[in-house]
């Protein structure tokens, strides 16, 4: 019951597609100090780790997760990642998350990608998407708000970030709220 197939999604300005080996160099280059501040996996990130993720780890559990590269039409190159994870098909709830490199920030790409990924998830039968952003990560919170997610509260010390445990703002989006 439920699961994800490798698929490509399109928006007005973006292609959202499964990662490929050819994305590894751009993925490595896109991990800057901002990404390293919030994403534990980004500490010590190497080209080899980028390649490993693009070719294997991004596809490890298609029943519970789907990952897409964000590729702006204007460049045709990897800009970042958006995914659906922790999918529970019985309850209809999953989590979404994203990151984008510095060259492609402030263009609205992540907001656009987030709306499309939500449409995709709801079309597969999920009912609720959750999104967690560190209380200090205002940029990520703004993306969630612009995409139509509702701020529901703060989960104390809910996730590990490179600086230690962090309080996380939880956002939710229900099917029909897009």
N, C-alpha and C positions, 0 to 999 in steps of 0.2 A: 504494500500500500504506500504509494507516494515515492518520490525520488526525482532526481534531476538528470537530464540527458545533456550532453554537450550541445550547446546551441549558441547562435549569434543573434543579438538583439540590435535594433536600429532606432535611433532617435533623429531628430532634425539635424543635429550636428555631430553625432557620435556613432561609432560602432562599438558594441560591447560583445566581446568574443572570448572564447577560452584562451588561456595563455599558451604560448608556443615557445620553443627553444630560442627562436630569433628575438624574443622579447627580453631575454636575460640581461643583455648589456644595458638596455634602456632602463630596465627595472633597477639594476644596481645603481646607475647614475642618478635615478630619481630619489633615492633615499638620502635625504639631507638631514640637517640637525633638527628640523621640525618633526620629521617622521621619527627620527631616533628618540626624540623627547617623549613621544606617546606610545610607540609600538615596541614592546619587549623583544620581538623577533628581530628588530632592526639593529640591535646592539651587536657589533661584530659582523654585520652583514657583508658578504663577499660575493664576487661574481659566481663562484661555485654554488653558494647558497641560492642565489637568484636563479641559476639554471636548474638546480634541484627542485625549487618550488615551481617553476614554469613547466617542467616536464613530468613531475611526479606528484609532489605534495598537493598541488592545486586540485588533483583528481582523486585523492585518497578515499573519500567516502561520499560517493554520489547519492546515496540515500539521504544523507543529512546536510550536504553542502554543495554549493555551486559557486565558482569563481569566474569573474570576467575581467579582462583587461579593458581599460577605458582608452579608446583610440579616437582622438578628435579627427574629423574629416580634414580639417585645415592642415594637419601635419601627416596624418597616416601612420603615426608612431605611438607606441606605448606611452601613456601619460600617468597611469595609476591603476588601482585595482578596486573593484567593488565585489562584494560577495554576499551570499546568504549562507548562514551556518546554523548549527544546532536545531535543524528542522525537526519538529515533532509532528508527524502527520496525523497522529491520533487527536491531538489537541488543536492542530492547525496553527501552531505558533512557531516562528523562527526568528533568528537574529540577523541583522544586517550590519555591515561595516565597510569602511572604505579608507583609502589614502590616495594622495596624488602628489606628484613631484612639483618642485617649485616653478618650473617653466609653464605649467598649465594651471596654476592656481588663479583664482579671481576671474575666471571666465564663466562660472556657473556650470561647469562640466559635471561636477560631482552631484549637484542638485538634480540636474537633468538625468544623469545615470541612475540616481537613487529612485526617482519616480518610475523610470522604466523597469528597473529590477523589481520594484514593488508590484507593478502591473503583472509582470511575469510570474511572480510568486503567488499572487492572488489568483491568477488564471490557472495555476496548477492545483488550486484547492486550499492553499493556506488562507487563514482568516486574519492573522495578526502578525505584524512585524515589529520587533523590538530593536532598539538601537541604544547602545551605551556610549557615552562620551565623558571623558574625565572632566570634572568641574572646572579645571583650568584650561581646557581645550575649547575656548570660545568659538574658534573657526568651525570646528566640527559640530558644535551645538547650533550655530547659525545655519549650516547646511541642512540639518535635520528639520529645523523650523521652516526654512524656505521650501522644503520638500513636502510640507504638510503634516509632519509628525507632531504629536502633542507631548509636551514636557509633563511627565507624570510624577516625578519625585527624584530624590537622591538616594542612592544605595551607598551606605557608608563602607569605605575601605573594600569595595567590591572587586577591584581588579588590580593586578600588578602592572605598574609602568616602570620604565627604567629607574626612576627615582625612588621607587618603593611602592607601597600600596596607595591607591587613590580612591577617593569618593567618585562615584560615577552618576551622572544624570541619566535617568532612563526616559526614553522617548518611546511612544507607541503609535502605530498607524494601523487602523482597522480596514478590512475590505470595505469598499464603498466610500472611504474618506479621501481618496485621491482627487 
